[in-house]
Amino acid sequence: MKELYIREREVCIDKSMVLWHSQLVFCQYKRHKYGVKLYELCDSSGIVKKILIYSGKQDALTGILGHSGQVVLSLMDEFLDKDYILYTNDYYNSVPLTKAMPQRSTYICGTLRSDEVVVYKWKDKRDVLTISNMHQVEMVDVINRNGKKKSKKPNIVRDYNNGISGIDRSDQMLSYYSCPRKTLCWYKRICLHIFEILIHNAHKVYCKVGNTQMKLVKFRDNVVLCLLGEHIRKETPVLAVDFHCLEAIPPTEKKQRPTKPCRVCTRKKLSKETRYACAQRNQLCA
């Protein structure tokens, strides 16, 4: 994929949940109620570049920057020192992390929790605290989702909303054709989820490189057909079997509308005549 797809400069980090209802030591009980938490690194188009599985409090990802900071460094490991722009939310962002990123030639932007140092505060429906090491804050015009109403927002908030949406787009596409099964072990469910991510990434790359549009469900079907190849079971040919076709009994010299005893009624010991007979065997069938 690296040879075919030119990576976008803007990436984002957020968490995603894989549904799981059985007991598990590191199972998370969040907004999805039950599931295994994944940390994902995506670009703005929704292509998932890297994932980490949260393994509970015993997780080895700890250090000076804390667990969330080490998650960022682990996911960004191969993208540091390359002038990437990273968007994160208030769970991962901190002042020490923002100060550390310029030393690795990486820009970072995102929201900040209220108990941290406030770098920029914008009064919307609620207070939005943000931190960035790449913005000169200014108010810009932003069009709403309907494309009608314009409003003023800080450029740091606009860029953050655009950049962080990659995870949401990925989760949205994966939710359409997910394959959860209650009988699967958790590690098999994670494995299937990774396959779903690979197909989603391949679909994104296919559409971009091929400059074409194909629905995800059709792309998935084509992938399955290509993987099966010559092993696809051919349709079993339908064997020709005798079948009965009823036709009206042709007229004779004596009768213009001749009839014969009904075979079905005769078996039931009923006396009934019919004007139809089997055309192939020249005997009454009904």
matplotlib code that plots the C-alpha trace (Angstrom):
import matplotlib.pyplot as plt

x = [0.0, 2.9, 4.0, 0.5, -0.8, 0.8, 0.2, -1.7, 0.1, -2.8, -3.4, -5.5, -5.6, -8.7, -10.2, -12.5, -14.5, -15.0, -18.2, -17.7, -20.2, -18.4, -16.1, -12.6, -10.0, -9.4, -12.9, -14.1, -17.5, -17.9, -20.5, -20.8, -21.5, -19.2, -16.2, -12.4, -10.8, -8.5, -6.3, -6.3, -4.2, -6.1, -5.6, -8.3, -9.8, -10.5, -7.7, -6.5, -2.7, -2.0, -3.8, -3.0, -5.1, -5.7, -4.8, -5.9, -4.2, -1.2, -0.5, 3.2, 2.6, 3.7, 6.3, 7.0, 4.0, 1.7, -0.3, -2.1, 1.1, 2.9, 0.0, 0.5, 4.3, 3.8, 1.2, 3.3, 6.6, 7.2, 5.6, 7.8, 10.5, 8.5, 6.5, 3.2, 0.2, -1.4, -4.9, -5.9, -8.7, -8.4, -7.8, -4.3, -3.4, -1.3, 1.2, 4.2, 3.2, 2.7, 6.2, 7.8, 6.4, 8.3, 11.5, 10.5, 9.4, 5.7, 2.9, 0.0, -3.4, -6.4, -8.7, -7.4, -9.0, -10.0, -7.5, -4.6, -3.0, -5.4, -3.7, -6.8, -10.4, -13.4, -16.9, -19.3, -22.3, -19.7, -16.1, -13.7, -10.1, -7.5, -3.8, -1.6, 2.0, 1.3, -1.5, -1.7, -5.2, -7.7, -11.5, -12.5, -15.9, -17.2, -20.2, -22.5, -23.2, -26.2, -24.0, -26.2, -25.4, -22.1, -20.6, -17.3, -14.9, -11.3, -9.1, -7.7, -11.2, -12.0, -8.8, -9.3, -12.8, -11.7, -8.6, -10.1, -13.0, -10.9, -11.7, -15.4, -15.4, -13.6, -16.0, -19.0, -17.9, -16.9, -20.3, -22.2, -21.0, -19.6, -19.7, -20.1, -20.8, -21.6, -19.9, -16.5, -13.6, -12.5, -9.2, -11.0, -13.4, -10.3, -8.8, -12.0, -12.1, -8.5, -9.6, -12.5, -10.0, -7.8, -10.7, -11.8, -8.2, -8.0, -11.3, -10.1, -6.8, -8.6, -10.9, -8.1, -5.5, -8.0, -9.8, -13.1, -16.0, -17.2, -19.6, -17.9, -20.3, -19.5, -15.8, -16.1, -17.9, -15.2, -12.5, -14.2, -14.6, -10.9, -9.8, -11.9, -10.8, -11.1, -12.5, -15.9, -18.4, -20.1, -23.9, -25.1, -26.7, -30.4, -31.1, -33.9, -36.7, -40.0, -42.8, -46.4, -48.0, -51.8, -53.6, -57.1, -58.2, -58.6, -62.0, -63.0, -65.5, -68.1, -67.5, -66.5, -65.6, -64.5, -63.8, -62.1, -62.3, -60.2, -57.3, -57.1, -60.8, -60.8, -58.2, -60.5, -63.3, -65.1, -66.7, -65.7, -64.8, -62.1, -61.3, -57.5, -54.9, -51.1, -49.7, -46.5, -47.8, -51.3, -53.0, -55.0, -53.1, -55.7]
y = [0.0, 2.4, 2.1, 2.9, 5.5, 8.8, 9.5, 12.6, 15.0, 15.4, 12.5, 12.0, 9.7, 8.6, 5.4, 2.9, 0.1, -3.5, -4.9, -7.7, -8.8, -11.7, -11.3, -10.0, -8.5, -5.4, -5.0, -1.4, -0.2, 3.0, 4.6, 1.4, -0.3, -3.3, -3.8, -4.0, -0.5, 0.2, 3.2, 4.1, 6.4, 7.6, 10.2, 12.8, 10.5, 7.7, 5.3, 3.5, 3.5, 1.9, 0.4, -0.5, -2.7, -1.4, -4.3, -2.8, -1.1, -3.4, -1.9, -1.3, 2.1, 4.4, 7.1, 10.7, 11.8, 9.3, 6.5, 8.7, 10.5, 7.2, 6.0, 9.0, 8.4, 4.7, 5.3, 8.1, 6.2, 5.9, 9.3, 11.5, 13.8, 14.0, 17.3, 15.6, 17.4, 15.5, 16.2, 14.7, 15.3, 16.2, 12.6, 12.5, 16.2, 17.9, 20.8, 18.5, 16.5, 19.7, 21.0, 17.6, 17.3, 20.2, 18.5, 15.6, 17.9, 17.2, 19.6, 18.9, 20.5, 19.5, 20.2, 20.5, 19.5, 22.3, 21.3, 21.9, 25.2, 27.0, 28.1, 29.2, 29.3, 29.8, 30.4, 28.3, 26.4, 25.4, 26.4, 24.8, 24.7, 24.1, 23.9, 24.0, 24.5, 25.5, 28.1, 31.9, 32.1, 34.1, 34.0, 32.5, 31.9, 28.4, 26.9, 24.5, 20.9, 22.0, 24.4, 27.3, 29.2, 30.8, 31.4, 32.6, 30.1, 30.2, 28.6, 26.2, 24.8, 24.5, 22.7, 20.4, 19.5, 18.7, 16.7, 14.6, 13.4, 10.6, 8.2, 8.9, 8.3, 5.0, 3.8, 4.8, 2.8, -0.2, -0.2, -0.7, -4.2, -5.5, -9.2, -9.6, -13.2, -14.1, -17.4, -16.0, -15.7, -12.1, -12.5, -13.9, -10.9, -8.6, -10.5, -10.1, -6.4, -6.0, -7.7, -5.2, -2.4, -3.8, -4.0, -0.5, 0.8, -1.0, 0.4, 4.0, 3.4, 1.8, 4.8, 7.3, 5.6, 4.4, 7.8, 5.9, 5.5, 2.1, 1.2, -0.5, -3.5, -4.1, -3.8, -6.4, -8.8, -8.4, -9.1, -12.3, -13.4, -12.7, -14.6, -17.6, -17.7, -21.1, -22.6, -21.0, -23.8, -23.8, -24.1, -27.7, -28.2, -28.9, -32.4, -32.8, -34.7, -35.8, -33.4, -33.5, -30.9, -30.9, -30.1, -30.2, -33.5, -33.0, -33.4, -36.7, -37.8, -38.6, -35.8, -32.2, -31.8, -35.3, -36.2, -39.0, -40.1, -38.1, -40.1, -38.4, -38.7, -42.3, -43.1, -41.5, -43.6, -40.6, -40.5, -37.3, -36.5, -34.1, -32.5, -32.5, -35.2, -35.5, -34.5, -36.7, -40.0, -39.7, -40.6, -38.7, -37.0, -34.8]
z = [0.0, 0.7, -2.9, -4.3, -1.9, -1.1, 2.5, 3.5, 5.7, 8.2, 10.6, 13.7, 16.8, 18.6, 20.1, 18.5, 20.1, 18.9, 20.3, 22.8, 25.4, 27.3, 30.2, 29.4, 31.7, 29.5, 28.2, 28.3, 29.4, 27.5, 25.3, 23.2, 26.6, 25.9, 23.8, 23.3, 23.0, 20.0, 19.6, 15.9, 13.7, 10.6, 7.9, 7.1, 4.5, 7.0, 6.0, 9.1, 9.3, 12.6, 15.6, 19.2, 21.5, 25.0, 27.4, 30.7, 33.6, 33.2, 29.8, 29.3, 27.6, 30.4, 30.7, 31.4, 29.2, 30.8, 29.1, 26.6, 25.6, 25.1, 23.0, 20.7, 20.4, 19.7, 17.0, 15.5, 15.7, 11.9, 11.2, 13.4, 12.0, 8.7, 9.3, 9.8, 11.3, 14.1, 15.5, 18.9, 21.4, 25.1, 26.2, 24.5, 24.4, 27.0, 27.3, 27.7, 24.6, 22.6, 23.7, 22.8, 19.3, 17.7, 18.7, 16.4, 13.5, 14.1, 14.4, 16.8, 17.3, 19.5, 22.4, 25.9, 29.3, 31.6, 34.3, 31.9, 30.9, 28.6, 25.4, 23.5, 24.8, 22.5, 23.8, 21.8, 23.2, 25.8, 26.5, 24.0, 25.2, 22.5, 22.2, 19.1, 18.1, 14.5, 14.5, 14.4, 15.8, 13.7, 13.0, 9.7, 7.9, 8.2, 6.3, 8.2, 7.1, 5.0, 3.1, 3.8, 7.0, 7.6, 11.0, 12.5, 14.1, 15.1, 12.5, 15.1, 15.8, 12.1, 11.3, 14.3, 13.3, 9.7, 10.9, 13.6, 11.4, 9.9, 12.8, 12.6, 8.9, 9.3, 12.1, 10.0, 7.0, 9.1, 10.9, 7.6, 6.9, 10.2, 11.0, 14.8, 16.0, 19.6, 19.2, 18.3, 20.8, 21.4, 19.6, 16.5, 16.7, 16.7, 13.8, 11.8, 12.6, 11.3, 8.1, 7.8, 8.3, 5.6, 3.1, 4.0, 3.4, 0.1, -1.0, -0.2, -2.1, -5.0, -5.4, -5.1, -7.3, -9.9, -9.9, -9.7, -7.4, -6.3, -3.4, -0.5, -0.6, -4.3, -3.6, -0.8, -3.1, -5.7, -3.1, -2.1, -5.7, -6.4, -3.3, -4.1, -7.7, -9.3, -6.1, -6.7, -6.8, -10.1, -10.3, -10.5, -13.9, -13.8, -15.1, -17.6, -16.0, -17.3, -16.7, -17.6, -19.8, -19.9, -23.2, -24.2, -25.7, -29.5, -31.0, -32.6, -35.3, -32.6, -30.1, -30.7, -27.0, -25.9, -22.2, -20.3, -16.7, -14.4, -13.1, -9.7, -9.1, -10.1, -7.4, -4.9, -6.3, -7.7, -11.1, -12.9, -16.5, -17.7, -21.1, -20.4, -20.8, -20.9, -24.2, -23.9, -22.7, -24.2, -21.0, -18.5, -15.7, -14.1]

ax = plt.figure().add_subplot(projection="3d")
ax.plot(x, y, z, "-o")
ax.set_aspect("equal")
plt.show()
